[in-house]
Amino acid sequence: MSGLNPDVRAAIQQFGQLPSTGLAAGRTFADALVAKHPELSSETLAAVLADALTALAPMPDKESYVRLLGATVYDLANRTREA
């Protein structure tokens, strides 16, 4: 995640404590994104989603979407770190 700005990294890291069900859903969504956009790196996808997450986080009526998006960003960021 070294290429991400500090605000985006912080947004991603806050989702490290999600319940395993949220992380599993995020992994499924991340798999679909990577399959659909193989030309984009996981880090690029994570950065785009983290920006969306940062914008959506203050909206309480979007809680489940924000949690899924956060879990997806977290999974994509981990893929980048493992690569």
DATALIN-V909256 format. One record per helix or strand of 2 or more residues. SS is the DSSP state (A for helix, B for strand). FROM is the first residue (numbers start at 0). LEN is the number of residues. If there is no record, write none. Layout:
ss:SS from:FROM len:LEN
ss:SS from:FROM len:LEN
//
This chain:
ss:A from:5 len:12
ss:A from:19 len:17
ss:A from:41 len:15
ss:A from:59 len:23
//
